[in-house]
Amino acid sequence: MGINPIMMSAGELESGNAGEPAKLIRQRYREAAEIIRKGNMCVLFINDLDAGAGRMGGTTQYTVNNQMVNATLMNIADNPTNVQLPGMYNKQENARVPIIVTGNDFSTLYAPLIRDGRMEKFYWAPTREDRIGVCKGIFRTDSVPDEHVVRLVDAFPGQSIDFFGALRARVYDDEVRKWIEKTGIEQVGEKLLNSIEGPPKFEQPKMTIDKLLEYGYLLVQEQENVKRVQLADKYLKEAALGDANADAINTGNF
């Protein structure tokens, strides 16, 4: 669309200095407004807002910066043409800048920030055709036939789009591991840093449907293992047996 976005990540929404992230948002917003004033389209794009400003369970510390980031975004949504910085209180209006944020769970954010009127929310639930189209783009440079992409998507209907990107990355990771085994761990540094031969070169790996399906089933097993571990931890933490023995543990008679 010819838009030049100013990017921010959730990692910039916390700082050892109180108020710094909120000030950074205002500063980036005004920079985007200046780009728009000069005749170029621009947006402020914040990746994974919920990871930086949301609350991930009872163990997440809610800091002053979390509070001020939410408050700043609310204020900008309410007054998009009057965003001021400390020491800059002129009445000149700035251009209105669209703010686009991504996240996995917006229910972790401050409720007044996400309500209708301040934030327009879009939940992306891709259809089978959408998933096939995105996966064709993922494997476009790897010469994977379209019918194999369709078969791969149908083989893992409940997986996210990231899953198929992980499959592709796993194939390349294996090529790197083979190179390390062939070179030897002791020589890896010499081959990578200031090597006369230059950086190592790899042939593009062949991605067959059988190999991709094999990696896919391995990833599914890894996911199941993570779920089992989480369920085991939850069971041991909340099991009635633990509460029943609490008195005996406290008195030293357990």
C-alpha positions as CSV (number, residue, x, y, z in Angstrom):
1,M,0.0,0.0,0.0
2,G,3.0,2.3,0.0
3,I,2.9,2.7,3.8
4,N,6.1,3.1,5.7
5,P,5.4,1.8,9.2
6,I,7.2,2.8,12.4
7,M,7.7,-0.5,14.2
8,M,7.7,-1.1,18.0
9,S,7.9,-4.3,19.9
10,A,6.4,-5.4,23.2
11,G,10.0,-5.4,24.6
12,E,10.1,-1.6,24.4
13,L,7.1,-1.2,26.7
14,E,9.1,-1.8,29.9
15,S,12.1,0.1,31.2
16,G,14.1,0.7,34.4
17,N,13.1,4.4,34.1
18,A,9.5,5.0,35.0
19,G,7.5,6.7,32.2
20,E,10.1,6.0,29.5
21,P,7.9,3.6,27.4
22,A,4.9,5.9,27.5
23,K,7.2,8.8,26.3
24,L,8.6,6.6,23.6
25,I,5.1,5.8,22.3
26,R,4.3,9.5,22.1
27,Q,7.7,10.3,20.4
28,R,7.2,7.5,17.8
29,Y,3.6,8.7,17.2
30,R,4.8,12.3,16.6
31,E,7.6,11.0,14.3
32,A,4.9,9.2,12.2
33,A,2.8,12.3,12.2
34,E,5.7,14.3,10.8
35,I,6.1,11.8,8.0
36,I,2.4,12.1,7.2
37,R,2.7,15.9,7.2
38,K,5.4,15.7,4.6
39,G,3.1,13.7,2.3
40,N,3.9,10.0,3.0
41,M,1.6,7.5,4.5
42,C,2.7,6.1,7.8
43,V,1.4,4.1,10.7
44,L,2.6,3.2,14.2
45,F,2.8,-0.6,14.4
46,I,3.2,-2.3,17.8
47,N,3.9,-6.1,17.8
48,D,2.5,-8.3,20.6
49,L,1.1,-5.5,22.7
50,D,-0.5,-8.0,25.1
51,A,3.0,-9.5,25.9
52,G,4.3,-6.1,27.0
53,A,1.3,-4.3,28.5
54,G,-1.0,-7.2,29.5
55,R,-1.2,-9.3,32.6
56,M,-0.2,-12.9,32.1
57,G,-1.7,-14.5,35.2
58,G,-1.3,-13.7,38.9
59,T,2.5,-13.9,38.9
60,T,2.9,-11.0,36.4
61,Q,4.0,-7.8,38.0
62,Y,1.9,-4.9,37.0
63,T,4.3,-1.9,36.9
64,V,3.9,1.8,36.6
65,N,5.1,1.5,33.0
66,N,2.3,-1.0,32.2
67,Q,-0.2,1.4,33.6
68,M,1.2,4.4,31.8
69,V,1.4,2.6,28.4
70,N,-2.3,1.7,28.7
71,A,-3.2,5.2,29.7
72,T,-1.1,6.8,26.9
73,L,-2.7,4.6,24.3
74,M,-6.1,5.5,25.6
75,N,-5.3,9.2,25.6
76,I,-4.0,9.0,22.0
77,A,-7.1,7.2,20.9
78,D,-9.2,10.0,22.5
79,N,-7.1,12.9,21.3
80,P,-5.2,11.7,18.2
81,T,-4.4,15.2,16.8
82,N,-3.0,16.6,20.1
83,V,-0.2,14.4,21.2
84,Q,2.4,16.4,23.2
85,L,5.8,15.7,24.6
86,P,7.3,17.1,27.8
87,G,8.4,20.7,27.0
88,M,6.3,20.8,23.8
89,Y,2.9,22.3,24.6
90,N,2.1,24.3,21.5
91,K,-1.4,24.3,20.2
92,Q,-0.4,23.2,16.7
93,E,-2.3,20.0,15.8
94,N,-0.4,17.0,14.6
95,A,-1.6,14.6,11.8
96,R,-3.7,11.7,12.9
97,V,-1.7,8.5,12.8
98,P,-3.3,5.0,12.6
99,I,-2.0,2.7,15.4
100,I,-2.1,-1.0,14.5
101,V,-1.3,-3.5,17.2
102,T,-1.1,-7.3,17.1
103,G,-1.5,-9.8,20.0
104,N,-2.6,-13.2,21.0
105,D,-4.9,-12.4,23.9
106,F,-6.3,-8.9,24.2
107,S,-8.3,-9.8,27.3
108,T,-5.1,-9.4,29.2
109,L,-5.1,-5.7,28.4
110,Y,-6.7,-2.9,30.4
111,A,-10.4,-3.3,29.6
112,P,-11.3,0.4,28.9
113,L,-8.4,0.4,26.3
114,I,-9.9,-2.4,24.2
115,R,-13.5,-1.5,24.3
116,D,-15.3,-0.4,21.1
117,G,-14.8,3.2,20.2
118,R,-11.1,3.1,21.1
119,M,-10.0,-0.1,19.4
120,E,-11.4,-1.9,16.4
121,K,-10.6,-5.6,16.9
122,F,-10.2,-8.1,14.1
123,Y,-10.0,-11.8,15.0
124,W,-8.2,-13.7,12.3
125,A,-9.7,-17.2,11.9
126,P,-8.3,-18.4,8.5
127,T,-10.4,-20.7,6.4
128,R,-8.9,-23.8,4.7
129,E,-8.4,-21.7,1.5
130,D,-6.7,-19.0,3.5
131,R,-4.3,-21.5,5.1
132,I,-3.5,-23.0,1.8
133,G,-2.8,-19.6,0.3
134,V,-0.5,-18.6,3.1
135,C,1.4,-21.9,3.1
136,K,1.9,-21.6,-0.7
137,G,3.7,-18.3,0.1
138,I,5.8,-19.9,2.8
139,F,7.0,-22.7,0.5
140,R,7.2,-20.6,-2.7
141,T,11.0,-20.4,-2.9
142,D,11.3,-24.1,-2.1
143,S,9.6,-25.4,-5.2
144,V,7.0,-27.4,-3.2
145,P,4.1,-28.4,-5.6
146,D,0.7,-26.9,-4.8
147,E,-0.9,-30.3,-4.4
148,H,1.7,-31.2,-1.7
149,V,1.0,-27.9,0.1
150,V,-2.8,-28.8,0.1
151,R,-2.0,-32.3,1.4
152,L,0.2,-30.8,4.2
153,V,-2.5,-28.3,5.3
154,D,-5.1,-31.1,5.4
155,A,-2.8,-33.3,7.4
156,F,-2.6,-30.8,10.2
157,P,-6.0,-29.0,10.3
158,G,-5.8,-27.8,13.9
159,Q,-2.4,-26.2,13.7
160,S,-1.6,-22.5,13.4
161,I,0.1,-20.9,10.4
162,D,3.3,-20.6,12.5
163,F,3.4,-24.4,12.6
164,F,4.1,-24.6,8.8
165,G,6.7,-21.9,9.1
166,A,8.4,-24.1,11.8
167,L,8.3,-27.1,9.4
168,R,10.2,-25.1,6.8
169,A,12.7,-23.8,9.4
170,R,13.3,-27.4,10.8
171,V,14.5,-28.5,7.3
172,Y,17.0,-25.7,7.1
173,D,18.1,-26.3,10.8
174,D,18.9,-29.9,9.9
175,E,21.2,-28.7,7.1
176,V,23.1,-26.5,9.5
177,R,23.4,-29.4,12.0
178,K,24.8,-31.7,9.3
179,W,27.4,-29.0,8.4
180,I,28.4,-28.7,12.1
181,E,28.8,-32.4,12.4
182,K,30.8,-32.6,9.2
183,T,33.0,-29.6,10.1
184,G,33.5,-30.5,13.7
185,I,32.5,-28.3,16.7
186,E,36.1,-27.2,17.3
187,Q,36.4,-25.8,13.8
188,V,33.0,-24.0,13.6
189,G,34.4,-20.7,14.9
190,E,37.3,-20.7,12.4
191,K,34.9,-21.4,9.6
192,L,32.4,-18.6,10.6
193,L,34.7,-15.8,11.9
194,N,37.3,-14.2,9.6
195,S,37.5,-17.3,7.4
196,I,39.6,-17.0,4.2
197,E,37.1,-19.2,2.4
198,G,34.3,-16.8,3.3
199,P,31.0,-17.8,5.0
200,P,29.8,-21.4,4.5
201,K,27.4,-22.0,1.6
202,F,24.5,-24.4,1.6
203,E,22.6,-26.0,-1.2
204,Q,18.9,-25.5,-1.0
205,P,17.5,-28.5,0.7
206,K,14.8,-30.6,-1.2
207,M,11.5,-30.4,0.6
208,T,9.6,-33.6,-0.2
209,I,6.1,-34.1,1.1
210,D,7.3,-37.2,3.1
211,K,10.0,-35.2,4.9
212,L,7.6,-32.4,5.7
213,L,5.0,-34.8,7.0
214,E,7.6,-36.5,9.1
215,Y,8.7,-33.2,10.7
216,G,5.1,-32.3,11.2
217,Y,4.3,-35.4,13.2
218,L,7.5,-34.8,15.3
219,L,6.3,-31.2,16.1
220,V,2.9,-32.5,17.1
221,Q,4.5,-35.0,19.5
222,E,6.6,-32.1,21.0
223,Q,3.4,-30.1,21.5
224,E,1.7,-33.0,23.2
225,N,4.7,-33.5,25.5
226,V,4.5,-29.8,26.5
227,K,0.7,-30.2,27.3
228,R,1.4,-33.3,29.4
229,V,4.1,-31.5,31.4
230,Q,1.8,-28.5,32.0
231,L,-1.1,-30.8,33.0
232,A,1.2,-32.7,35.4
233,D,2.4,-29.5,37.0
234,K,-1.2,-28.3,37.3
235,Y,-2.3,-31.6,38.9
236,L,0.5,-31.7,41.4
237,K,0.0,-28.1,42.3
238,E,-3.8,-28.4,42.8
239,A,-4.1,-32.0,43.9
240,A,-6.2,-32.5,47.1
241,L,-3.5,-34.8,48.4
242,G,-1.1,-31.9,48.8
243,D,-3.7,-29.9,50.8
244,A,-4.5,-32.9,52.9
245,N,-0.9,-33.3,54.0
246,A,-0.3,-29.5,54.5
247,D,-0.7,-29.7,58.3
248,A,1.7,-32.7,58.6
249,I,4.3,-30.9,56.4
250,N,4.1,-27.8,58.6
251,T,4.5,-29.6,61.8
252,G,7.3,-31.8,60.5
253,N,5.4,-35.0,60.9
254,F,5.0,-35.8,57.2
